[in-house]
Amino acid sequence: MAISQEISYRLERLILDGGLAPEQKIPSERQLATRLGVSRAVIREALHELQGRGVIETRHGKGSFVASMVPGSDSVDDQSPLMHLFEGHPRTLYDLLEVREQLEGQAAFLAAKRANSVDRHRITKAFRALEETDPLSNARSDHSFHLRIVEASHNPVLVHVLNSLKNMMLMTVQASVANLNPRQEMRKKIVRQHRQLYEAVIAGKPAAAQKAATAHVRFVSDAMRAMENEGSEVIRMPIPADASSHPSPSRL
């Protein structure tokens, strides 16, 4: 790996780990060269690479800044380059599952309290579709079931936040399906967890719904971490450019 590529990777890690926040100004070439122990020419090349990928942007007369998490109004994609960077980083899978555990737990709690007859019909339809889909290729049905519950929370901010991350959230579901569903015991537990969540929401039991949602996501996260700790390679599923296409597994 070229030195500039190594430096660009280190800067990406700094962004991913929160050392540089979205829209924050990046230190000068001189400061970075001193901090990282390389020449300014190497820093310049690394920043050029990051700029080419859209991870950073240069503002005339102001310097370089980390890209925004939100795509510009003229963007044809629904995600910024920085979001794509987060998608491709191995640790992000577990970061996303932490977010899902908290937000979907709250969404399930609210859905159990607020769901109307239309919501319950949509949730039931999504749950039936999930039951009828091949468990080895049911990521989209799984994701849709969880989204129907989020929508039934009738909290527009919560719905917007999770919808804005829908591709990244789908990535976690794809990973769960690819890694856990082929294992019969894991699959049985996930099926049981989905049913517990469904029944709690439909029955209007907020505490039980929240508990079921958070326990389900935590189980997925813990199970995949355990696989990695045992030396197994966890499959992470990339999001296809065409949302209607089906992704093929890749290992990062």
Buried (B, 14 or more C-beta within 10 A) or exposed (E): EEBBEBBBBEBBEEBBEEEBEBEEEBBEBEEBBEEBEBEEEBBBBBBEBBBEBBBBBEEEEEEBBBBBBBBEEEEEEEBBBBBBBBBBBEEBBBBBBEBBBEBBBBBBBBBBBBBEEEBBEBBBEBBEBBBEBEBEEBBBBBBBBBBBBBBBBBBEEBBEBBBBBBBBBBBBBBBBBBBBBEEEEBBEBBBEBBBBBBBBBBEBBBEBBBBBBBBBBBBBBEBBBEBEEEEEEBBBBBBEEEEEEEBEEEEE
